[in-house]
Amino acid sequence: MSTQNSTILTVEEAQKIIQDFTCLNMKSVNSDLEKDALRQAILLLASLSDYQMLGVCADSTTEGFLALGTYLKALGYEANLDSNAVVSVAGPVYMKFNTLKGSYYVDGYNGTYRGVLVSCQSSEAGGINGTYGHLPLNLFVDS
C-alpha cells in the first residue's frame, strides 16, 4: 500500500467519503488522492468496529481471492486463504469472509456489481455498524 495522506479524518468525514460507493450510487476512483482518502475512510471505520464481514463480487475466484487477501491484510488480519478448500466456481463469484471466525465461502454470482462490501459490526450501542461499498476490488493494490 502506498504512503497514505496524513490527514486525520473524523467518523463523519469518513462516512461522507464512502457514501458515494454504495450499491445505489457506485462511483469509480479517479485519482491516487481519492484512492488514499477512500482507504483512510474504510480503515478508520473498520478500526472503530469489533469485527468486519467482507463480501467480494468478482469476475473469477482468482480475482476474488486477490481482492479478499489485500483487504484482509490492509485491515490487519492474517490472510490464510486456501482457494483449494472451496468448491471451484466457473465465472463470476461472491465470496464472504467473517473476520471474527476466520471463515469464508465462495458461491456463483450473476449480479452486475463488482467490488467489495465491508460490513462493520460493533457490539456496543453507538459503535460503528454499517455496510460500505461496493468498494474497488483493487483499493489496497498499489497502481
C-alpha positions as CSV (number, residue, x, y, z in Angstrom):
1,M,0.0,0.0,0.0
2,S,1.3,3.5,-0.8
3,T,2.1,6.1,1.8
4,Q,-1.2,7.5,2.9
5,N,-2.1,11.1,3.3
6,S,-1.5,12.2,7.0
7,T,-4.9,13.9,7.2
8,I,-6.9,12.8,10.3
9,L,-10.5,12.0,9.4
10,T,-13.5,12.2,11.6
11,V,-16.1,9.4,11.5
12,E,-18.5,11.7,9.8
13,E,-15.9,12.7,7.1
14,A,-15.1,9.0,6.6
15,Q,-18.7,8.1,6.1
16,K,-19.2,11.0,3.7
17,I,-16.3,9.8,1.6
18,I,-17.7,6.3,1.4
19,Q,-21.3,7.2,0.8
20,D,-20.5,7.7,-2.9
21,F,-19.6,4.0,-3.1
22,T,-23.0,2.5,-2.2
23,C,-24.8,-0.1,-4.3
24,L,-27.2,2.6,-5.3
25,N,-24.6,5.2,-6.1
26,M,-21.5,3.5,-7.4
27,K,-18.5,5.7,-8.3
28,S,-15.1,5.0,-9.7
29,V,-11.8,6.2,-8.1
30,N,-10.3,8.7,-10.4
31,S,-7.0,9.6,-8.7
32,D,-4.4,8.4,-6.2
33,L,-5.6,11.1,-3.8
34,E,-9.2,9.9,-4.0
35,K,-8.0,6.3,-3.5
36,D,-5.9,7.3,-0.4
37,A,-8.9,9.1,1.1
38,L,-11.1,6.1,0.5
39,R,-8.5,3.8,2.0
40,Q,-8.3,6.0,5.1
41,A,-12.0,6.2,5.5
42,I,-12.6,2.5,5.4
43,L,-9.6,1.8,7.6
44,L,-10.9,4.3,10.2
45,L,-14.4,2.9,10.2
46,A,-13.2,-0.7,10.4
47,S,-10.8,0.2,13.3
48,L,-13.8,1.5,15.3
49,S,-15.8,-1.7,14.9
50,D,-15.3,-5.0,16.7
51,Y,-15.1,-7.1,13.6
52,Q,-15.9,-7.0,9.9
53,M,-17.6,-9.2,7.3
54,L,-16.3,-8.8,3.8
55,G,-18.4,-9.6,0.7
56,V,-16.5,-9.8,-2.6
57,C,-18.2,-9.7,-6.0
58,A,-15.6,-10.6,-8.7
59,D,-15.3,-12.0,-12.2
60,S,-13.4,-15.1,-11.0
61,T,-12.4,-17.0,-7.9
62,T,-8.8,-15.9,-8.5
63,E,-9.7,-12.2,-8.7
64,G,-11.9,-12.6,-5.6
65,F,-9.2,-14.2,-3.5
66,L,-6.7,-11.5,-4.6
67,A,-9.1,-8.7,-3.5
68,L,-10.0,-10.5,-0.3
69,G,-6.3,-11.0,0.6
70,T,-5.4,-7.4,0.1
71,Y,-8.4,-6.1,2.1
72,L,-7.7,-8.5,5.0
73,K,-4.0,-7.5,5.1
74,A,-4.9,-3.8,5.0
75,L,-7.4,-4.3,7.8
76,G,-4.7,-6.0,9.9
77,Y,-5.7,-9.6,9.5
78,E,-3.6,-12.6,8.5
79,A,-4.9,-13.7,5.2
80,N,-4.8,-17.5,5.5
81,L,-6.8,-18.2,2.4
82,D,-6.8,-21.6,0.6
83,S,-8.6,-21.5,-2.7
84,N,-8.4,-25.3,-2.9
85,A,-10.6,-25.5,0.3
86,V,-13.7,-24.2,-1.5
87,V,-15.7,-25.6,-4.4
88,S,-14.4,-24.4,-7.7
89,V,-16.8,-21.9,-9.3
90,A,-16.6,-21.0,-13.0
91,G,-17.4,-17.4,-13.9
92,P,-18.3,-14.6,-11.5
93,V,-18.3,-15.3,-7.8
94,Y,-19.5,-13.9,-4.5
95,M,-17.2,-14.5,-1.6
96,K,-18.0,-13.9,2.1
97,F,-15.4,-13.7,4.9
98,N,-16.1,-13.3,8.6
99,T,-13.1,-11.8,10.4
100,L,-14.4,-12.9,13.8
101,K,-14.5,-16.5,12.9
102,G,-11.9,-16.5,10.1
103,S,-14.4,-18.5,8.0
104,Y,-15.3,-17.9,4.3
105,Y,-17.2,-19.4,1.4
106,V,-17.5,-18.9,-2.3
107,D,-20.6,-19.1,-4.5
108,G,-21.6,-18.3,-8.0
109,Y,-22.8,-14.8,-8.6
110,N,-24.8,-13.5,-11.6
111,G,-25.2,-9.9,-10.4
112,T,-23.7,-6.9,-12.2
113,Y,-21.8,-5.3,-9.3
114,R,-18.1,-5.8,-8.9
115,G,-16.3,-4.8,-5.7
116,V,-16.0,-5.3,-2.0
117,L,-18.6,-4.8,0.7
118,V,-17.2,-4.1,4.1
119,S,-19.8,-4.6,6.9
120,C,-18.6,-3.2,10.2
121,Q,-20.0,-4.9,13.3
122,S,-19.9,-3.4,16.8
123,S,-21.5,-4.8,20.0
124,E,-21.8,-1.5,21.8
125,A,-24.6,1.0,21.2
126,G,-23.3,3.9,19.2
127,G,-20.5,1.8,17.7
128,I,-19.8,1.6,14.0
129,N,-22.4,-0.7,12.5
130,G,-22.8,-0.4,8.7
131,T,-22.1,-1.8,5.3
132,Y,-19.9,0.2,3.0
133,G,-19.4,-0.5,-0.7
134,H,-19.1,-1.8,-3.3
135,L,-15.5,-0.5,-2.9
136,P,-13.0,-1.1,-5.7
137,L,-11.5,-4.6,-5.8
138,N,-8.0,-3.1,-6.1
139,L,-8.4,-0.4,-3.4
140,F,-5.4,-1.8,-1.5
141,V,-3.3,-2.7,-4.5
142,D,-0.8,-0.1,-5.5
143,S,-1.0,1.0,-9.1
